[in-house]
């Protein structure tokens, strides 16, 4: 296994906090990160058909045995840095499994191509140089990534709809909000939106000293196991926009939040929603509502409030 400090030395770079570069150098943490994938239930994976290798066919039997392990045949890493995690992801699978790394820093991308030239020649590693929010991402079966914290939210919500198991590193406070439950101070729009797509669990807190250079705050690893929500929404975009709107008024009752945020939710008739909603629900605040309650209210709002851009 490649030494993280040795990789930094060979790359001839230093982490730059101003560019959101903090290289993970703790071997113990690096070794644990890929292992967190194993506790996701493969039967709950909600993504489309698994990515196929060039030798696989696109057709499948009408009946298949449910997998008992997470598919690691094509792992995605966002923010490869000097390759310390990349090295471990390559060791996770078999000789036919693949890893794709997205790295926006041209110098680091060039180093990865040199350092891992054998793996690239063997078809086991692909390095994509570019911004993870702009490049075309490949089909992948799971992702393990130490995300750039400045854009971690945007990247996460690009990955979550794919319905693949994710093990991602965030700032501690952000991670705590992702996994928060209703009625807690951390619970908010991020909690509802994350848990709409997956079961979220904070599996490990990482001290600042595990990075070079150390970031200003502690980090945490979140495991996101995809599954269908226990409620239905006809218009996912409106549901997420409605949740966003109500949490901008988190200290107000739901009654007033609906009335005050039609410019965000797009509701044409917020008063009609208030008139139709359950009185007990209207007296709650957003941070006391479970995701299923948001979903039911969003469906009602869509039916009677005529959201702009919706069906006539």
Secondary structure by P-SEA (a helix, b strand, c coil): cccaaaaaaaacbbbbccccccccccaaaaaacccccccccccccccccccccccccccccccccccccccccbbbbccccccaaaaaaaaccccccbbbbbbccaaaaaaaaaaaaaaaaaccbbbbcccccccccccccbbbbbccccaaaaaaaacccccccccccccaaaaaaaacccccccccaaaaaaaacccccccccccccccccccccccbbbbbbbbbcccccccaaaaaaaaaaaaaaccccaaaaaaccccccccccaaaaaaaccccccccccccccaaaaaaaaaaaaaccccccccc
